């Protein structure tokens, strides 16, 4: 008997999945998800650290290039409110400011650019509580500095700011 002449009850029995087939598919999918999810979480954490390192590089390079181009001091510092530098949290938005600061505050006209913050990543810089100050030649005042970037799942990286104002990637770190 061909399919065109089959009874309606035979056609109903041939459609759909059995309970056993459905359970096998769910079990295989569960095993695959259990294997893939930790890897995806670690990859996402590495990506967040890499994105934060890129954000810092961009801010520091822009500050250095602006100081050289304009032949004037430029400051790069964390500024959550876009009005003053707060040195304890380099995870905050980064302000690029023209000229010297009055205390830790700067005027709106001195603010050149703000680079917004990423979420879920902690950044620390040397403990002396000072911003990165580039002179007219593009050299930061002070000494070499190391940024420590810590993300989720113990992922971390370092960026090193040299006395010449260049930024290089340091070794990967455990946070």
C-alpha positions as CSV (number, residue, x, y, z in Angstrom):
1,X,0.0,0.0,0.0
2,X,1.4,3.4,-1.0
3,X,1.4,6.6,1.1
4,X,-1.5,8.1,-0.9
5,X,-3.8,5.2,0.0
6,X,-2.7,4.9,3.7
7,X,-5.3,5.0,6.4
8,X,-5.6,8.2,8.5
9,X,-4.5,6.3,11.6
10,X,-1.3,5.1,10.0
11,X,-0.5,8.6,8.9
12,X,-0.9,9.9,12.5
13,X,1.4,7.2,13.9
14,X,4.2,8.2,11.5
15,X,4.4,11.9,12.5
16,X,6.4,13.4,15.4
17,X,9.0,12.1,17.8
18,X,8.8,9.4,20.3
19,X,9.5,10.1,24.0
20,X,12.7,8.2,23.8
21,X,14.0,10.1,20.8
22,X,13.2,13.4,22.6
23,X,15.0,12.3,25.8
24,X,18.1,11.3,23.8
25,X,18.2,14.7,22.0
26,X,17.8,16.6,25.3
27,X,20.5,14.5,27.0
28,X,23.0,15.1,24.1
29,X,22.2,18.8,24.1
30,X,22.7,19.0,27.9
31,X,26.1,17.3,27.6
32,X,27.2,19.7,24.8
33,X,26.1,22.8,26.8
34,X,27.8,21.6,29.9
35,X,31.0,21.2,28.0
36,X,30.8,24.5,26.1
37,X,29.5,27.0,28.7
38,X,32.7,27.2,30.8
39,X,34.8,27.7,27.7
40,X,32.5,30.5,26.5
41,X,32.6,32.2,30.0
42,X,36.4,32.1,30.0
43,X,36.6,33.4,26.5
44,X,34.2,36.2,27.4
45,X,36.3,37.1,30.5
46,X,39.5,37.2,28.3
47,X,37.7,39.5,25.8
48,X,36.7,41.9,28.6
49,X,40.3,42.2,29.7
50,X,41.5,42.7,26.2
51,X,38.9,45.4,25.5
52,X,39.9,47.2,28.7
53,X,43.6,47.0,27.7
54,X,42.7,48.5,24.4
55,X,40.7,51.3,26.0
56,X,43.7,52.2,28.2
57,X,46.0,52.1,25.2
58,X,43.8,54.4,23.2
59,X,43.5,56.9,26.1
60,X,47.2,57.0,26.8
61,X,48.2,57.2,23.1
62,X,45.7,59.9,22.5
63,X,47.0,61.9,25.5
64,X,50.6,61.5,24.4
65,X,49.9,62.4,20.8
66,X,47.9,65.4,21.8
67,X,50.7,66.6,24.1
68,X,53.2,66.3,21.2
69,X,51.0,67.9,18.6
70,X,49.9,70.8,20.7
71,X,53.3,71.1,22.6
72,X,51.5,71.5,25.9
73,X,51.0,69.3,29.0
74,X,48.1,66.8,28.8
75,X,46.8,64.8,31.6
76,X,45.0,61.4,31.5
77,X,43.1,60.4,34.6
78,X,39.9,58.6,35.7
79,X,37.0,60.9,36.0
80,X,33.6,59.5,36.9
81,X,31.9,62.9,36.9
82,X,33.9,64.5,34.0
83,X,34.9,67.4,36.3
84,X,37.7,66.1,38.5
85,X,40.3,63.4,38.6
86,X,39.8,60.5,41.0
87,X,42.9,58.4,41.2
88,X,41.6,55.4,43.1
89,X,39.5,53.9,40.3
90,X,41.1,53.6,36.9
91,X,38.0,51.5,35.8
92,X,36.0,54.8,35.6
93,X,35.7,56.8,32.4
94,X,39.1,58.2,31.4
95,X,39.4,62.0,30.9
96,X,42.0,63.5,28.6
97,X,42.6,67.1,29.9
98,X,44.6,69.9,28.5
99,X,47.0,71.7,30.8
100,X,47.6,71.5,34.5
101,X,44.9,70.7,37.1
102,X,43.7,73.0,39.8
103,X,43.9,70.5,42.6
104,X,42.1,67.5,41.1
105,X,39.6,69.6,39.2
106,X,39.5,70.8,35.6
107,X,37.4,73.2,33.6
108,X,35.0,72.0,30.9
109,X,37.0,73.9,28.3
110,X,40.2,71.9,29.3
111,X,38.4,68.6,28.8
112,X,39.4,67.2,25.4
113,X,37.8,63.8,25.4
114,X,36.2,61.2,27.7
115,X,36.6,57.5,27.0
116,X,33.8,55.7,28.6
117,X,34.3,52.8,31.0
118,X,33.8,49.1,30.5
119,X,31.8,47.0,32.9
120,X,33.0,44.2,35.1
121,X,36.8,44.9,34.9
122,X,39.0,46.4,37.7
123,X,42.0,48.5,36.8
124,X,44.6,49.8,39.2
125,X,47.7,51.9,38.6
126,X,50.6,52.9,40.8
127,X,49.8,53.8,44.3
128,X,51.1,57.4,44.4
129,X,47.7,58.9,43.6
130,X,48.8,60.9,40.6
131,X,47.4,61.0,37.1
132,X,49.5,60.3,34.0
133,X,50.9,63.7,33.0
134,X,52.5,64.0,29.5
135,X,54.9,66.9,28.9
136,X,55.2,68.8,25.6
137,X,57.6,66.1,24.3
138,X,55.2,63.3,25.1
139,X,57.1,61.9,28.0
140,X,55.1,61.2,31.2
141,X,56.4,62.9,34.4
142,X,57.6,60.4,37.0
143,X,58.6,56.8,36.5
144,X,57.5,53.7,34.7
145,X,54.0,52.7,35.6
146,X,52.1,49.4,35.4
147,X,48.4,49.1,35.0
148,X,46.9,45.9,36.4
149,X,43.7,44.8,34.7
150,X,41.6,42.2,36.5
151,X,38.5,40.6,35.0
152,X,36.2,37.8,35.9
153,X,37.3,34.2,36.3
154,X,40.8,35.2,37.4
155,X,41.7,36.6,34.0
156,X,44.1,39.5,34.0
157,X,46.7,41.5,32.1
158,X,49.3,44.2,32.6
159,X,50.1,47.3,30.6
160,X,53.4,49.1,31.2
161,X,53.9,52.8,30.5
162,X,57.5,53.6,29.8
163,X,59.4,56.8,30.6
164,X,59.1,57.6,26.9
165,X,55.4,57.5,27.1
166,X,54.9,54.3,25.1
167,X,52.6,51.6,26.3
168,X,53.4,47.9,25.9
169,X,51.6,44.8,27.0
170,X,53.0,43.1,30.1
171,X,52.6,39.5,31.0
172,X,49.2,37.9,31.7
173,X,48.5,37.8,35.4
174,X,46.2,35.9,37.8
175,X,44.0,38.2,39.8
